[in-house]
């Protein structure tokens, strides 16, 4: 059975600028930077397995973020709420 082909990513100039800024931004989290790098490499036509090897993540991670960007654009790269019980204290109370 043949593998499904990766979705083609085409960036607007504004999207490319935003993603490149995210990669360079010192206040960006590691998650944000990796997601931006995945999309930038995908837009250059780099295959998923090569992106995963280059960034040191799994191919599944690359497929997930590539697909979410394709479906939702930049908004798809933001964390979604996670399942489970909400926190019972604020993050500032822990320190």
N, CA, C and O atoms as a CHARMM CRD file, in Angstrom:
* protein
*
  380
    1    1 UNK  N      0.84600  -1.17600   0.00000 PROA 1      0.00000
    2    1 UNK  CA     0.00000   0.00000   0.00000 PROA 1      0.00000
    3    1 UNK  C      0.89200   1.24000   0.00000 PROA 1      0.00000
    4    1 UNK  O      1.76900   1.35200   0.85600 PROA 1      0.00000
    5    2 UNK  N      0.69700   2.17300  -0.93100 PROA 2      0.00000
    6    2 UNK  CA     1.54900   3.36000  -1.01200 PROA 2      0.00000
    7    2 UNK  C      1.27300   4.32200   0.13700 PROA 2      0.00000
    8    2 UNK  O      0.16000   4.39900   0.65700 PROA 2      0.00000
    9    3 UNK  N      2.31700   5.05100   0.51900 PROA 3      0.00000
   10    3 UNK  CA     2.18300   6.05600   1.56300 PROA 3      0.00000
   11    3 UNK  C      1.45700   7.27800   1.02200 PROA 3      0.00000
   12    3 UNK  O      1.58000   7.61600  -0.15500 PROA 3      0.00000
   13    4 UNK  N      0.70800   7.92800   1.88400 PROA 4      0.00000
   14    4 UNK  CA     0.04600   9.17100   1.50000 PROA 4      0.00000
   15    4 UNK  C      1.11100  10.24200   1.29800 PROA 4      0.00000
   16    4 UNK  O      2.08800  10.30300   2.04400 PROA 4      0.00000
   17    5 UNK  N      0.92100  11.07600   0.29800 PROA 5      0.00000
   18    5 UNK  CA     1.90500  12.13300   0.06300 PROA 5      0.00000
   19    5 UNK  C      1.67600  13.28100   1.04500 PROA 5      0.00000
   20    5 UNK  O      0.55500  13.52700   1.49200 PROA 5      0.00000
   21    6 UNK  N      2.75000  13.96600   1.36400 PROA 6      0.00000
   22    6 UNK  CA     2.68100  15.09800   2.29100 PROA 6      0.00000
   23    6 UNK  C      1.94300  16.26000   1.63800 PROA 6      0.00000
   24    6 UNK  O      2.02000  16.46200   0.42600 PROA 6      0.00000
   25    7 UNK  N      1.23200  17.01600   2.45900 PROA 7      0.00000
   26    7 UNK  CA     0.53000  18.18300   1.94000 PROA 7      0.00000
   27    7 UNK  C      1.55400  19.22900   1.51000 PROA 7      0.00000
   28    7 UNK  O      2.61400  19.35800   2.12400 PROA 7      0.00000
   29    8 UNK  N      1.24000  19.95500   0.48000 PROA 8      0.00000
   30    8 UNK  CA     2.12800  20.99300  -0.02900 PROA 8      0.00000
   31    8 UNK  C      1.88300  22.28000   0.74400 PROA 8      0.00000
   32    8 UNK  O      0.74500  22.73100   0.87600 PROA 8      0.00000
   33    9 UNK  N      2.94800  22.85800   1.24700 PROA 9      0.00000
   34    9 UNK  CA     2.85400  24.09800   2.01800 PROA 9      0.00000
   35    9 UNK  C      3.32200  25.25700   1.14300 PROA 9      0.00000
   36    9 UNK  O      4.43600  25.24700   0.61800 PROA 9      0.00000
   37   10 UNK  N      2.46400  26.24000   0.99900 PROA 10     0.00000
   38   10 UNK  CA     2.81400  27.47000   0.29500 PROA 10     0.00000
   39   10 UNK  C      2.59000  28.62500   1.26200 PROA 10     0.00000
   40   10 UNK  O      1.50400  28.78400   1.81900 PROA 10     0.00000
   41   11 UNK  N      3.62900  29.42600   1.45100 PROA 11     0.00000
   42   11 UNK  CA     3.56300  30.52900   2.41000 PROA 11     0.00000
   43   11 UNK  C      3.36400  31.86400   1.71200 PROA 11     0.00000
   44   11 UNK  O      3.91500  32.11100   0.63900 PROA 11     0.00000
   45   12 UNK  N      2.57000  32.71600   2.33700 PROA 12     0.00000
   46   12 UNK  CA     2.50100  34.10000   1.88500 PROA 12     0.00000
   47   12 UNK  C      3.74100  34.80700   2.43400 PROA 12     0.00000
   48   12 UNK  O      4.42400  34.27400   3.31000 PROA 12     0.00000
   49   13 UNK  N      4.02600  35.97900   1.93300 PROA 13     0.00000
   50   13 UNK  CA     5.17400  36.74300   2.42900 PROA 13     0.00000
   51   13 UNK  C      5.01500  37.04800   3.91600 PROA 13     0.00000
   52   13 UNK  O      5.98300  36.97800   4.67300 PROA 13     0.00000
   53   14 UNK  N      3.79100  37.38700   4.33400 PROA 14     0.00000
   54   14 UNK  CA     3.54100  37.70500   5.73600 PROA 14     0.00000
   55   14 UNK  C      3.76700  36.48900   6.63500 PROA 14     0.00000
   56   14 UNK  O      4.35200  36.60700   7.71100 PROA 14     0.00000
   57   15 UNK  N      3.30000  35.31900   6.18900 PROA 15     0.00000
   58   15 UNK  CA     3.49800  34.09800   6.96900 PROA 15     0.00000
   59   15 UNK  C      4.98300  33.76300   7.09500 PROA 15     0.00000
   60   15 UNK  O      5.45800  33.40500   8.17300 PROA 15     0.00000
   61   16 UNK  N      5.70400  33.88100   5.99200 PROA 16     0.00000
   62   16 UNK  CA     7.13800  33.57000   6.01400 PROA 16     0.00000
   63   16 UNK  C      7.87700  34.50500   6.98000 PROA 16     0.00000
   64   16 UNK  O      8.71300  34.05600   7.76500 PROA 16     0.00000
   65   17 UNK  N      7.56700  35.79100   6.91900 PROA 17     0.00000
   66   17 UNK  CA     8.20600  36.76100   7.81400 PROA 17     0.00000
   67   17 UNK  C      7.89200  36.42000   9.26900 PROA 17     0.00000
   68   17 UNK  O      8.78400  36.43900  10.11700 PROA 17     0.00000
   69   18 UNK  N      6.63700  36.11100   9.56100 PROA 18     0.00000
   70   18 UNK  CA     6.23700  35.77200  10.93000 PROA 18     0.00000
   71   18 UNK  C      6.98600  34.53200  11.42800 PROA 18     0.00000
   72   18 UNK  O      7.49000  34.52600  12.55100 PROA 18     0.00000
   73   19 UNK  N      7.06100  33.48800  10.60600 PROA 19     0.00000
   74   19 UNK  CA     7.73700  32.25500  11.01200 PROA 19     0.00000
   75   19 UNK  C      9.23700  32.47000  11.19400 PROA 19     0.00000
   76   19 UNK  O      9.83000  31.93700  12.13200 PROA 19     0.00000
   77   20 UNK  N      9.84800  33.24200  10.30900 PROA 20     0.00000
   78   20 UNK  CA    11.28700  33.51800  10.43900 PROA 20     0.00000
   79   20 UNK  C     11.57100  34.33200  11.70200 PROA 20     0.00000
   80   20 UNK  O     12.58400  34.11100  12.36500 PROA 20     0.00000
   81   21 UNK  N     10.68400  35.26900  12.03700 PROA 21     0.00000
   82   21 UNK  CA    10.84300  36.03600  13.27900 PROA 21     0.00000
   83   21 UNK  C     10.71400  35.12200  14.48600 PROA 21     0.00000
   84   21 UNK  O     11.45500  35.26200  15.45900 PROA 21     0.00000
   85   22 UNK  N      9.78200  34.19500  14.42500 PROA 22     0.00000
   86   22 UNK  CA     9.59100  33.26100  15.52900 PROA 22     0.00000
   87   22 UNK  C     10.83700  32.42300  15.75800 PROA 22     0.00000
   88   22 UNK  O     11.22400  32.18700  16.90200 PROA 22     0.00000
   89   23 UNK  N     11.46700  31.97200  14.68100 PROA 23     0.00000
   90   23 UNK  CA    12.68000  31.16100  14.80000 PROA 23     0.00000
   91   23 UNK  C     13.80700  31.96500  15.44300 PROA 23     0.00000
   92   23 UNK  O     14.56800  31.42900  16.24800 PROA 23     0.00000
   93   24 UNK  N     13.91900  33.23800  15.09500 PROA 24     0.00000
   94   24 UNK  CA    15.01100  34.07800  15.60700 PROA 24     0.00000
   95   24 UNK  C     14.73100  34.68800  16.97900 PROA 24     0.00000
   96   24 UNK  O     15.65900  35.07800  17.68700 PROA 24     0.00000
   97   25 UNK  N     13.45200  34.77300  17.35400 PROA 25     0.00000
   98   25 UNK  CA    13.05900  35.45200  18.58200 PROA 25     0.00000
   99   25 UNK  C     13.59900  34.72400  19.80900 PROA 25     0.00000
  100   25 UNK  O     13.37200  33.52500  19.97700 PROA 25     0.00000
  101   26 UNK  N     14.30900  35.44700  20.65800 PROA 26     0.00000
  102   26 UNK  CA    14.90000  34.83600  21.84600 PROA 26     0.00000
  103   26 UNK  C     13.86800  34.49400  22.90300 PROA 26     0.00000
  104   26 UNK  O     14.12400  33.65300  23.76500 PROA 26     0.00000
  105   27 UNK  N     12.71000  35.12700  22.85400 PROA 27     0.00000
  106   27 UNK  CA    11.67900  34.84500  23.85000 PROA 27     0.00000
  107   27 UNK  C     10.72400  33.74500  23.39900 PROA 27     0.00000
  108   27 UNK  O      9.82400  33.36600  24.14800 PROA 27     0.00000
  109   28 UNK  N     10.90700  33.23000  22.19300 PROA 28     0.00000
  110   28 UNK  CA    10.04800  32.15000  21.70800 PROA 28     0.00000
  111   28 UNK  C     10.37800  30.85900  22.45200 PROA 28     0.00000
  112   28 UNK  O     11.53800  30.59100  22.76700 PROA 28     0.00000
  113   29 UNK  N      9.35800  30.07500  22.72400 PROA 29     0.00000
  114   29 UNK  CA     9.59900  28.79000  23.36200 PROA 29     0.00000
  115   29 UNK  C     10.20700  27.83400  22.34000 PROA 29     0.00000
  116   29 UNK  O     10.12300  28.06000  21.13300 PROA 29     0.00000
  117   30 UNK  N     10.81400  26.77300  22.83700 PROA 30     0.00000
  118   30 UNK  CA    11.39200  25.76400  21.95100 PROA 30     0.00000
  119   30 UNK  C     10.31300  25.16500  21.05400 PROA 30     0.00000
  120   30 UNK  O     10.54300  24.90800  19.87200 PROA 30     0.00000
  121   31 UNK  N      9.13800  24.95000  21.63100 PROA 31     0.00000
  122   31 UNK  CA     8.02700  24.38900  20.84400 PROA 31     0.00000
  123   31 UNK  C      7.68200  25.28400  19.66800 PROA 31     0.00000
  124   31 UNK  O      7.53300  24.81100  18.54100 PROA 31     0.00000
  125   32 UNK  N      7.55500  26.58400  19.93200 PROA 32     0.00000
  126   32 UNK  CA     7.19800  27.52800  18.86700 PROA 32     0.00000
  127   32 UNK  C      8.25700  27.53700  17.77200 PROA 32     0.00000
  128   32 UNK  O      7.93000  27.54200  16.58500 PROA 32     0.00000
  129   33 UNK  N      9.52200  27.53900  18.17200 PROA 33     0.00000
  130   33 UNK  CA    10.61600  27.59600  17.20300 PROA 33     0.00000
  131   33 UNK  C     10.65500  26.33300  16.34000 PROA 33     0.00000
  132   33 UNK  O     10.86500  26.41700  15.13000 PROA 33     0.00000
  133   34 UNK  N     10.45600  25.17300  16.94900 PROA 34     0.00000
  134   34 UNK  CA    10.47700  23.92000  16.18000 PROA 34     0.00000
  135   34 UNK  C      9.30800  23.87700  15.20500 PROA 34     0.00000
  136   34 UNK  O      9.47600  23.47600  14.05300 PROA 34     0.00000
  137   35 UNK  N      8.14700  24.28000  15.64800 PROA 35     0.00000
  138   35 UNK  CA     6.97400  24.29000  14.76300 PROA 35     0.00000
  139   35 UNK  C      7.20200  25.23000  13.58000 PROA 35     0.00000
  140   35 UNK  O      6.87100  24.89300  12.44300 PROA 35     0.00000
  141   36 UNK  N      7.76400  26.40100  13.84600 PROA 36     0.00000
  142   36 UNK  CA     8.04500  27.35100  12.76200 PROA 36     0.00000
  143   36 UNK  C      9.07300  26.76900  11.79100 PROA 36     0.00000
  144   36 UNK  O      8.92500  26.90800  10.57700 PROA 36     0.00000
  145   37 UNK  N     10.12000  26.11400  12.32300 PROA 37     0.00000
  146   37 UNK  CA    11.12800  25.50000  11.45100 PROA 37     0.00000
  147   37 UNK  C     10.52600  24.39600  10.59300 PROA 37     0.00000
  148   37 UNK  O     10.86500  24.27000   9.41700 PROA 37     0.00000
  149   38 UNK  N      9.63200  23.59400  11.17400 PROA 38     0.00000
  150   38 UNK  CA     8.97000  22.52700  10.41700 PROA 38     0.00000
  151   38 UNK  C      8.24300  23.10700   9.21800 PROA 38     0.00000
  152   38 UNK  O      8.38200  22.61100   8.10000 PROA 38     0.00000
  153   39 UNK  N      7.46800  24.15900   9.45000 PROA 39     0.00000
  154   39 UNK  CA     6.68000  24.75200   8.36700 PROA 39     0.00000
  155   39 UNK  C      7.59200  25.39700   7.32300 PROA 39     0.00000
  156   39 UNK  O      7.34100  25.27000   6.12400 PROA 39     0.00000
  157   40 UNK  N      8.64000  26.08200   7.76100 PROA 40     0.00000
  158   40 UNK  CA     9.55700  26.70900   6.80400 PROA 40     0.00000
  159   40 UNK  C     10.25200  25.66300   5.93200 PROA 40     0.00000
  160   40 UNK  O     10.36800  25.84900   4.72100 PROA 40     0.00000
  161   41 UNK  N     10.70700  24.58200   6.52800 PROA 41     0.00000
  162   41 UNK  CA    11.35300  23.52600   5.74600 PROA 41     0.00000
  163   41 UNK  C     10.35800  22.83600   4.82100 PROA 41     0.00000
  164   41 UNK  O     10.69700  22.49200   3.68900 PROA 41     0.00000
  165   42 UNK  N      9.12900  22.63200   5.30000 PROA 42     0.00000
  166   42 UNK  CA     8.09400  22.01900   4.46100 PROA 42     0.00000
  167   42 UNK  C      7.78700  22.89500   3.25500 PROA 42     0.00000
  168   42 UNK  O      7.55500  22.38400   2.15900 PROA 42     0.00000
  169   43 UNK  N      7.78500  24.20500   3.44800 PROA 43     0.00000
  170   43 UNK  CA     7.51400  25.13300   2.34500 PROA 43     0.00000
  171   43 UNK  C      8.62900  25.09500   1.29800 PROA 43     0.00000
  172   43 UNK  O      8.40700  25.40800   0.12900 PROA 43     0.00000
  173   44 UNK  N      9.83500  24.70500   1.73400 PROA 44     0.00000
  174   44 UNK  CA    10.95400  24.56900   0.79700 PROA 44     0.00000
  175   44 UNK  C     10.91000  23.23900   0.05800 PROA 44     0.00000
  176   44 UNK  O     11.73200  22.99600  -0.82500 PROA 44     0.00000
  177   45 UNK  N      9.96200  22.37700   0.40800 PROA 45     0.00000
  178   45 UNK  CA     9.81700  21.09800  -0.27000 PROA 45     0.00000
  179   45 UNK  C     10.61800  19.96000   0.34400 PROA 45     0.00000
  180   45 UNK  O     10.77600  18.90800  -0.27600 PROA 45     0.00000
  181   46 UNK  N     11.12600  20.16100   1.55800 PROA 46     0.00000
  182   46 UNK  CA    11.90500  19.12000   2.22800 PROA 46     0.00000
  183   46 UNK  C     10.94000  18.02900   2.69600 PROA 46     0.00000
  184   46 UNK  O      9.91000  18.34200   3.29300 PROA 46     0.00000
  185   47 UNK  N     11.25300  16.75100   2.43600 PROA 47     0.00000
  186   47 UNK  CA    10.36900  15.65500   2.86400 PROA 47     0.00000
  187   47 UNK  C     10.30300  15.54200   4.39800 PROA 47     0.00000
  188   47 UNK  O     11.21700  15.95600   5.11000 PROA 47     0.00000
  189   48 UNK  N      9.19600  14.97100   4.87500 PROA 48     0.00000
  190   48 UNK  CA     8.95600  14.85900   6.31300 PROA 48     0.00000
  191   48 UNK  C     10.07700  14.13700   7.05300 PROA 48     0.00000
  192   48 UNK  O     10.49200  14.58300   8.12200 PROA 48     0.00000
  193   49 UNK  N     10.56900  13.03800   6.50700 PROA 49     0.00000
  194   49 UNK  CA    11.60000  12.28000   7.22200 PROA 49     0.00000
  195   49 UNK  C     12.90500  13.06500   7.33600 PROA 49     0.00000
  196   49 UNK  O     13.63500  12.91700   8.31700 PROA 49     0.00000
  197   50 UNK  N     13.20100  13.89500   6.34400 PROA 50     0.00000
  198   50 UNK  CA    14.41000  14.71500   6.41800 PROA 50     0.00000
  199   50 UNK  C     14.24000  15.86400   7.41400 PROA 50     0.00000
  200   50 UNK  O     15.18600  16.21600   8.11900 PROA 50     0.00000
  201   51 UNK  N     13.04900  16.44400   7.47600 PROA 51     0.00000
  202   51 UNK  CA    12.77100  17.49300   8.45800 PROA 51     0.00000
  203   51 UNK  C     12.92600  16.91100   9.85700 PROA 51     0.00000
  204   51 UNK  O     13.55200  17.52400  10.72200 PROA 51     0.00000
  205   52 UNK  N     12.35700  15.73000  10.07900 PROA 52     0.00000
  206   52 UNK  CA    12.42600  15.08900  11.39600 PROA 52     0.00000
  207   52 UNK  C     13.87300  14.81200  11.78100 PROA 52     0.00000
  208   52 UNK  O     14.26800  15.06600  12.91900 PROA 52     0.00000
  209   53 UNK  N     14.65800  14.30100  10.86300 PROA 53     0.00000
  210   53 UNK  CA    16.06300  14.00400  11.14700 PROA 53     0.00000
  211   53 UNK  C     16.83300  15.29000  11.44400 PROA 53     0.00000
  212   53 UNK  O     17.62900  15.33800  12.38200 PROA 53     0.00000
  213   54 UNK  N     16.59600  16.32000  10.65100 PROA 54     0.00000
  214   54 UNK  CA    17.30200  17.59600  10.81200 PROA 54     0.00000
  215   54 UNK  C     16.98300  18.26000  12.15100 PROA 54     0.00000
  216   54 UNK  O     17.87000  18.82500  12.79100 PROA 54     0.00000
  217   55 UNK  N     15.71900  18.19500  12.57800 PROA 55     0.00000
  218   55 UNK  CA    15.29700  18.87900  13.80400 PROA 55     0.00000
  219   55 UNK  C     15.34500  17.98000  15.03500 PROA 55     0.00000
  220   55 UNK  O     15.14500  18.45200  16.15400 PROA 55     0.00000
  221   56 UNK  N     15.60600  16.69700  14.83800 PROA 56     0.00000
  222   56 UNK  CA    15.69000  15.79300  15.97100 PROA 56     0.00000
  223   56 UNK  C     14.34800  15.49700  16.62300 PROA 56     0.00000
  224   56 UNK  O     14.25600  15.34900  17.84200 PROA 56     0.00000
  225   57 UNK  N     13.31200  15.41200  15.80100 PROA 57     0.00000
  226   57 UNK  CA    11.99100  15.07400  16.32000 PROA 57     0.00000
  227   57 UNK  C     11.45400  13.89100  15.51500 PROA 57     0.00000
  228   57 UNK  O     12.11200  13.41900  14.58800 PROA 57     0.00000
  229   58 UNK  N     10.27900  13.42300  15.86000 PROA 58     0.00000
  230   58 UNK  CA     9.71800  12.28000  15.15000 PROA 58     0.00000
  231   58 UNK  C      9.02900  12.72800  13.85900 PROA 58     0.00000
  232   58 UNK  O      8.64300  13.88700  13.70600 PROA 58     0.00000
  233   59 UNK  N      8.89000  11.78400  12.94900 PROA 59     0.00000
  234   59 UNK  CA     8.19100  12.05500  11.70200 PROA 59     0.00000
  235   59 UNK  C      6.72300  12.38500  11.99600 PROA 59     0.00000
  236   59 UNK  O      6.11800  13.20500  11.30400 PROA 59     0.00000
  237   60 UNK  N      6.15600  11.75100  13.01700 PROA 60     0.00000
  238   60 UNK  CA     4.77200  12.01900  13.41000 PROA 60     0.00000
  239   60 UNK  C      4.59100  13.47400  13.81900 PROA 60     0.00000
  240   60 UNK  O      3.57500  14.09100  13.49800 PROA 60     0.00000
  241   61 UNK  N      5.57200  14.02200  14.52600 PROA 61     0.00000
  242   61 UNK  CA     5.52500  15.43000  14.93300 PROA 61     0.00000
  243   61 UNK  C      5.49600  16.32700  13.70500 PROA 61     0.00000
  244   61 UNK  O      4.72400  17.28400  13.64700 PROA 61     0.00000
  245   62 UNK  N      6.33500  16.01700  12.72800 PROA 62     0.00000
  246   62 UNK  CA     6.38900  16.81800  11.50000 PROA 62     0.00000
  247   62 UNK  C      5.05900  16.74000  10.76100 PROA 62     0.00000
  248   62 UNK  O      4.53900  17.76000  10.30900 PROA 62     0.00000
  249   63 UNK  N      4.51000  15.54500  10.63500 PROA 63     0.00000
  250   63 UNK  CA     3.23500  15.36800   9.93100 PROA 63     0.00000
  251   63 UNK  C      2.12600  16.14500  10.64500 PROA 63     0.00000
  252   63 UNK  O      1.29300  16.78100   9.99800 PROA 63     0.00000
  253   64 UNK  N      2.11900  16.09100  11.96800 PROA 64     0.00000
  254   64 UNK  CA     1.09100  16.79000  12.74600 PROA 64     0.00000
  255   64 UNK  C      1.11800  18.28800  12.49600 PROA 64     0.00000
  256   64 UNK  O      0.08800  18.87900  12.17000 PROA 64     0.00000
  257   65 UNK  N      2.29500  18.91700  12.64500 PROA 65     0.00000
  258   65 UNK  CA     2.36900  20.37000  12.52600 PROA 65     0.00000
  259   65 UNK  C      2.25300  20.83300  11.09100 PROA 65     0.00000
  260   65 UNK  O      1.71300  21.90800  10.82800 PROA 65     0.00000
  261   66 UNK  N      2.74100  20.05300  10.17400 PROA 66     0.00000
  262   66 UNK  CA     2.57700  20.38000   8.75200 PROA 66     0.00000
  263   66 UNK  C      1.09100  20.36500   8.39900 PROA 66     0.00000
  264   66 UNK  O      0.60500  21.26300   7.71200 PROA 66     0.00000
  265   67 UNK  N      0.38100  19.35700   8.86200 PROA 67     0.00000
  266   67 UNK  CA    -1.05300  19.24200   8.58500 PROA 67     0.00000
  267   67 UNK  C     -1.86900  20.33100   9.24500 PROA 67     0.00000
  268   67 UNK  O     -2.79000  20.87800   8.63700 PROA 67     0.00000
  269   68 UNK  N     -1.53600  20.65100  10.49400 PROA 68     0.00000
  270   68 UNK  CA    -2.28700  21.70500  11.19000 PROA 68     0.00000
  271   68 UNK  C     -2.06300  23.05900  10.53400 PROA 68     0.00000
  272   68 UNK  O     -2.99200  23.86000  10.43500 PROA 68     0.00000
  273   69 UNK  N     -0.83600  23.32200  10.08200 PROA 69     0.00000
  274   69 UNK  CA    -0.60100  24.59000   9.38500 PROA 69     0.00000
  275   69 UNK  C     -1.38500  24.61300   8.07700 PROA 69     0.00000
  276   69 UNK  O     -1.97900  25.63400   7.72900 PROA 69     0.00000
  277   70 UNK  N     -1.39100  23.50700   7.35800 PROA 70     0.00000
  278   70 UNK  CA    -2.12700  23.43000   6.09100 PROA 70     0.00000
  279   70 UNK  C     -3.61000  23.69700   6.31300 PROA 70     0.00000
  280   70 UNK  O     -4.23900  24.40300   5.52400 PROA 70     0.00000
  281   71 UNK  N     -4.17400  23.13600   7.38200 PROA 71     0.00000
  282   71 UNK  CA    -5.60600  23.28900   7.65700 PROA 71     0.00000
  283   71 UNK  C     -5.97800  24.64200   8.25400 PROA 71     0.00000
  284   71 UNK  O     -7.01700  25.20700   7.91500 PROA 71     0.00000
  285   72 UNK  N     -5.11900  25.16800   9.15500 PROA 72     0.00000
  286   72 UNK  CA    -5.51700  26.33200   9.94700 PROA 72     0.00000
  287   72 UNK  C     -4.60300  27.54500   9.81700 PROA 72     0.00000
  288   72 UNK  O     -4.89600  28.59400  10.39100 PROA 72     0.00000
  289   73 UNK  N     -3.51700  27.42900   9.08400 PROA 73     0.00000
  290   73 UNK  CA    -2.58500  28.54400   8.96900 PROA 73     0.00000
  291   73 UNK  C     -1.80200  28.73600  10.25600 PROA 73     0.00000
  292   73 UNK  O     -1.59300  27.78100  11.00400 PROA 73     0.00000
  293   74 UNK  N     -1.36700  29.96100  10.52000 PROA 74     0.00000
  294   74 UNK  CA    -0.56300  30.25100  11.70300 PROA 74     0.00000
  295   74 UNK  C     -1.28500  29.90300  13.00400 PROA 74     0.00000
  296   74 UNK  O     -0.64700  29.52700  13.98800 PROA 74     0.00000
  297   75 UNK  N     -2.60300  30.02700  13.00900 PROA 75     0.00000
  298   75 UNK  CA    -3.37400  29.70600  14.21400 PROA 75     0.00000
  299   75 UNK  C     -3.26200  28.22900  14.57900 PROA 75     0.00000
  300   75 UNK  O     -3.42900  27.87000  15.74400 PROA 75     0.00000
  301   76 UNK  N     -2.98500  27.38300  13.61700 PROA 76     0.00000
  302   76 UNK  CA    -2.85100  25.95600  13.87600 PROA 76     0.00000
  303   76 UNK  C     -1.58500  25.58800  14.62400 PROA 76     0.00000
  304   76 UNK  O     -1.47000  24.46300  15.10900 PROA 76     0.00000
  305   77 UNK  N     -0.62800  26.50400  14.73200 PROA 77     0.00000
  306   77 UNK  CA     0.63200  26.22300  15.40800 PROA 77     0.00000
  307   77 UNK  C      0.58100  26.52700  16.90600 PROA 77     0.00000
  308   77 UNK  O      1.55900  26.30900  17.62000 PROA 77     0.00000
  309   78 UNK  N     -0.54900  27.02300  17.37300 PROA 78     0.00000
  310   78 UNK  CA    -0.72400  27.36100  18.78900 PROA 78     0.00000
  311   78 UNK  C     -1.21600  26.11700  19.52600 PROA 78     0.00000
  312   78 UNK  O     -2.00000  25.33900  18.98200 PROA 78     0.00000
  313   79 UNK  N     -0.74900  25.92900  20.77400 PROA 79     0.00000
  314   79 UNK  CA    -1.20300  24.80200  21.58300 PROA 79     0.00000
  315   79 UNK  C     -2.70100  24.85700  21.78400 PROA 79     0.00000
  316   79 UNK  O     -3.27500  25.92300  22.00700 PROA 79     0.00000
  317   80 UNK  N     -3.32200  23.70500  21.70500 PROA 80     0.00000
  318   80 UNK  CA    -4.74200  23.58100  22.01800 PROA 80     0.00000
  319   80 UNK  C     -4.88600  23.19400  23.47700 PROA 80     0.00000
  320   80 UNK  O     -3.95100  22.66400  24.07600 PROA 80     0.00000
  321   81 UNK  N     -6.06200  23.45700  24.05700 PROA 81     0.00000
  322   81 UNK  CA    -6.27600  23.02400  25.44500 PROA 81     0.00000
  323   81 UNK  C     -6.12100  21.50800  25.54300 PROA 81     0.00000
  324   81 UNK  O     -6.55400  20.76600  24.66100 PROA 81     0.00000
  325   82 UNK  N     -5.50400  21.07000  26.61600 PROA 82     0.00000
  326   82 UNK  CA    -5.27800  19.64400  26.81000 PROA 82     0.00000
  327   82 UNK  C     -6.39700  19.05900  27.66600 PROA 82     0.00000
  328   82 UNK  O     -6.99800  19.76200  28.47900 PROA 82     0.00000
  329   83 UNK  N     -6.67200  17.76900  27.48100 PROA 83     0.00000
  330   83 UNK  CA    -7.71700  17.14700  28.28800 PROA 83     0.00000
  331   83 UNK  C     -7.24600  16.95100  29.73200 PROA 83     0.00000
  332   83 UNK  O     -6.05400  17.01200  30.03200 PROA 83     0.00000
  333   84 UNK  N     -8.18900  16.72300  30.58600 PROA 84     0.00000
  334   84 UNK  CA    -7.84600  16.45800  31.97600 PROA 84     0.00000
  335   84 UNK  C     -8.37000  17.52700  32.90400 PROA 84     0.00000
  336   84 UNK  O     -8.98600  18.50900  32.48900 PROA 84     0.00000
  337   85 UNK  N     -8.10800  17.30400  34.14600 PROA 85     0.00000
  338   85 UNK  CA    -8.57500  18.21700  35.18300 PROA 85     0.00000
  339   85 UNK  C     -7.80300  19.53500  35.09600 PROA 85     0.00000
  340   85 UNK  O     -6.58100  19.52500  34.94600 PROA 85     0.00000
  341   86 UNK  N     -8.50600  20.66900  35.18700 PROA 86     0.00000
  342   86 UNK  CA    -7.81700  21.95600  35.15800 PROA 86     0.00000
  343   86 UNK  C     -6.93300  22.11400  36.39400 PROA 86     0.00000
  344   86 UNK  O     -7.15400  21.45600  37.41100 PROA 86     0.00000
  345   87 UNK  N     -5.94700  22.97500  36.30200 PROA 87     0.00000
  346   87 UNK  CA    -5.06700  23.24000  37.43400 PROA 87     0.00000
  347   87 UNK  C     -5.87200  23.80800  38.59900 PROA 87     0.00000
  348   87 UNK  O     -6.81200  24.58000  38.40900 PROA 87     0.00000
  349   88 UNK  N     -5.48500  23.41100  39.80300 PROA 88     0.00000
  350   88 UNK  CA    -6.20800  23.91000  40.97300 PROA 88     0.00000
  351   88 UNK  C     -5.49400  25.10700  41.59600 PROA 88     0.00000
  352   88 UNK  O     -5.97200  25.67600  42.57700 PROA 88     0.00000
  353   89 UNK  N     -4.35100  25.48900  41.02800 PROA 89     0.00000
  354   89 UNK  CA    -3.63200  26.67600  41.50400 PROA 89     0.00000
  355   89 UNK  C     -3.01300  27.38000  40.30000 PROA 89     0.00000
  356   89 UNK  O     -2.81900  26.77400  39.24600 PROA 89     0.00000
  357   90 UNK  N     -2.71100  28.64300  40.46500 PROA 90     0.00000
  358   90 UNK  CA    -2.12400  29.39800  39.35900 PROA 90     0.00000
  359   90 UNK  C     -0.62700  29.10100  39.28200 PROA 90     0.00000
  360   90 UNK  O     -0.01500  28.77200  40.29700 PROA 90     0.00000
  361   91 UNK  N     -0.02600  29.21400  38.08900 PROA 91     0.00000
  362   91 UNK  CA     1.41100  28.97800  37.95800 PROA 91     0.00000
  363   91 UNK  C      2.24800  29.89200  38.85800 PROA 91     0.00000
  364   91 UNK  O      3.32200  29.49200  39.30700 PROA 91     0.00000
  365   92 UNK  N      1.77200  31.11100  39.12700 PROA 92     0.00000
  366   92 UNK  CA     2.53500  32.03200  39.96800 PROA 92     0.00000
  367   92 UNK  C      2.52900  31.59700  41.43800 PROA 92     0.00000
  368   92 UNK  O      3.43600  31.95800  42.18800 PROA 92     0.00000
  369   93 UNK  N      1.54000  30.84300  41.84900 PROA 93     0.00000
  370   93 UNK  CA     1.45800  30.37000  43.23100 PROA 93     0.00000
  371   93 UNK  C      2.47900  29.26600  43.51200 PROA 93     0.00000
  372   93 UNK  O      2.81200  29.02000  44.67100 PROA 93     0.00000
  373   94 UNK  N      2.97700  28.60300  42.47600 PROA 94     0.00000
  374   94 UNK  CA     3.91800  27.50200  42.64100 PROA 94     0.00000
  375   94 UNK  C      5.31400  27.99700  42.97100 PROA 94     0.00000
  376   94 UNK  O      6.11300  27.23900  43.52200 PROA 94     0.00000
  377   95 UNK  N      5.62900  29.23000  42.65700 PROA 95     0.00000
  378   95 UNK  CA     6.99300  29.71900  42.90100 PROA 95     0.00000
  379   95 UNK  C      7.16500  30.43900  44.19000 PROA 95     0.00000
  380   95 UNK  O      8.26600  30.89300  44.50200 PROA 95     0.00000
